[in-house]
Amino acid sequence: MGVLQTIRDLRRREPFIPFRVIMSSGEGYTIENSELLAIGNSQLVYCFPHSDRIAHLRMSQISAVEELDQNNREKRKQ
């Protein structure tokens, strides 16, 4: 499964469980609310909660997606 499909599946999961997008630069973005993430064909647009800040995340620069365990927030890499 590709990164794009993994992110789409995680965003649609019911109930929603937060996940983390790791960029090739090492930066990470924790997606805690599915409504703050827009998914395009070549990039994600992430709106930071309680802020006017946004991040444009190019799909080609995503190195990993980590699921956060609902119970104890442990990471499981995808």
C-alpha positions in Angstrom: 0.0 0.0 0.0 1.4 3.4 -0.9 1.8 6.3 1.5 -1.1 8.3 0.0 -3.5 5.4 0.5 -2.2 4.8 4.0 -2.9 8.4 4.9 -6.3 8.3 3.3 -7.2 5.2 5.3 -5.9 6.6 8.6 -7.8 9.9 8.0 -11.1 8.0 7.4 -10.8 5.5 10.3 -13.7 5.4 12.7 -13.1 6.2 15.4 -10.3 8.5 14.3 -6.9 7.6 15.9 -4.1 10.2 15.7 -1.1 9.5 13.5 2.2 11.1 12.6 3.6 12.1 9.2 7.4 12.1 9.1 9.2 14.1 6.4 12.6 13.2 4.9 14.0 16.3 6.7 13.1 14.6 10.0 10.3 17.0 10.8 7.1 15.3 12.1 3.5 16.4 12.1 1.0 14.8 14.5 -2.4 14.7 13.0 -4.8 14.8 15.9 -7.9 15.9 14.1 -8.8 14.5 10.6 -10.6 17.7 9.7 -7.3 19.7 9.9 -5.8 17.7 7.0 -6.6 18.1 3.3 -5.3 15.4 0.9 -4.3 16.2 -2.7 -2.6 14.1 -5.3 0.9 15.4 -4.7 0.7 17.1 -1.3 -1.0 17.3 2.1 -2.2 20.6 3.6 -2.1 20.5 7.4 -3.6 23.3 9.5 -2.1 23.5 12.9 -4.7 23.4 15.7 -5.6 26.7 17.4 -3.4 28.7 14.9 -3.4 30.4 11.5 -0.3 28.3 10.5 -0.5 25.7 7.7 2.1 23.3 6.3 2.3 22.1 2.7 3.7 18.5 2.9 4.8 17.1 -0.5 4.1 13.4 -0.9 7.5 12.9 -2.5 9.1 14.1 0.8 7.2 11.9 3.2 9.5 9.2 4.6 7.1 7.5 7.0 3.7 7.4 8.6 3.4 6.3 12.2 0.2 5.2 13.7 -0.3 6.3 17.3 -1.7 3.6 19.5 -5.1 4.8 20.9 -4.4 3.5 24.4 -0.9 4.5 25.2 0.2 6.6 22.2 3.0 4.2 21.3 4.2 4.5 17.7 3.7 1.8 15.1 5.6 2.5 11.9 4.0 2.0 8.5 
